[in-house]
Amino acid sequence: MSLDISYSGGVFSAPQAKSVGTVTGSTIDISSGNYFSYTPTANTTFAFSNAPASGTAAGFALALTGANVGETYDLANASYDSVSFSVATQATGPFGMDFKPDGTMFFICDLTTDTIYKYNLSTAWDLSTASYASVSKLVGSPGPVVSPFSVRFKPDGTKMYISDVSSPSTIYEWDLSTAWDITTASYNSVSLNVSSQDNSPLGIFFNNDGTKMYVVGLGTDTIYQYDFTTAWDLSTASYASKSLSVLSQDTTPRSGYLSTSGTTLFVLGAANDAIYKYTLSTADDISTASYDSVSFSVTSQENNPSDFIFKSDGTKMYVVGGTNDTVYQYTTGSTAAATFTYPSSVKFPSGIAPAGPAIDETDVLVFYTDDGGTTYQGFRAGDAMA
């Protein structure tokens, strides 16, 4: 590999003709290219492999994107943000709730009025900036739903799913002709009767890719899993013969949430006004869940909690309840930018490696060697060589 790193006026820059190389784990294969891209999932120690022969100069650039490696979904250390938002003017039976994945809007399913209400957040995930959007959708009569309890949306906003706690214990699928505009929602005549498992289906939730749905059954204090042959298409759903009893934790389970990885489950119970944490040894398989002996009480805010949602990165949690008709915001994670460590063979001008980029920001570092990888010179692209 030739040295095609640009050098001008004492400053190194990334190669103009990029040949994207391979990073396996955190090992950079220098022989595979001259430009590497890396976004961490944890603090990272790099290794360089397949350096050129001694006497052959070689250079490469490494684009690093900062990431949050702080604790997430940290129920054990959750804390109330002293931030709340009342929906009582619209909903006096707010038992279901869902957020748009980018945190700029949320929806309330009201059992009293059989209606879904929409709210906007001017700052994503900041409940103090919420306001009613003056948008609603009646899903009860003349619609098919008798007693709507839970609402969940497909991540692109083109479908919504509603559980009906009344007989015949059914989950209904609706299409939205305009994404996230509930006024365009219409029942598409697709439903799933779950009465063979439980005759009081409350909360519903999905795995990350929409190939599995989970129903929280109040009648049996059990969560049931349904598999979809076509993602997000309720007409292809069937009971997977997999379930999880949560009776030992709470006798009134109402809602559930599965982490993006599919390995952490949370269940809300109204008997103890608490949320419980479980670990799945097989991702998305509810039958492999076991209780972690970790719970968090929300009774200081709400003694009749009905639903909850996590921010997509697991650092915030939102709970709604029927006593105060209010949504509450909690912190469930810390923020920490990933750190990067380089091989001892790398020499930086100041003797100290540059700090890693901030979360979601990207820095480009440039490295070169001419002694077979015994030593490397490292620079942040655009920095002057000492």
Buried (B, 14 or more C-beta within 10 A) or exposed (E): BEBBBBBEEEBBBBBEEBEEBBBEEBEBBBEBBBBBBBEBEEBBEBEBEBBBEEEBBBBBBBBBBBBBBBBBBBBEEBEBBEBBBBBEEBBEBBBBBBBBEEBBBBBBBBBBBBBBBBBBBEEBBBBEBBEBBEBBBBBBEEBBBBBBBBBBBBBEBBBBBBBBBBEEBBBBBBBBEEEBEBEBBEBEEBBBEBBEBBBBBBBBBBBBEBBBBBBBBBBBBBBBBBBBEEEBBBEBBEBBEBBBEBEEBBEBBBBBBBBBEBBBBBBBBBEBBBBBBBBBEEBBBBBBBEBBEBBBEBEEBBEBBBBBBBBBBBBBBBBBBBEBBBBBBBBBBEEEBBBBEBBEBBBBBEEEBBEBBBBEEEBBBBBBBBBEBEBBBBBBBEBEEE
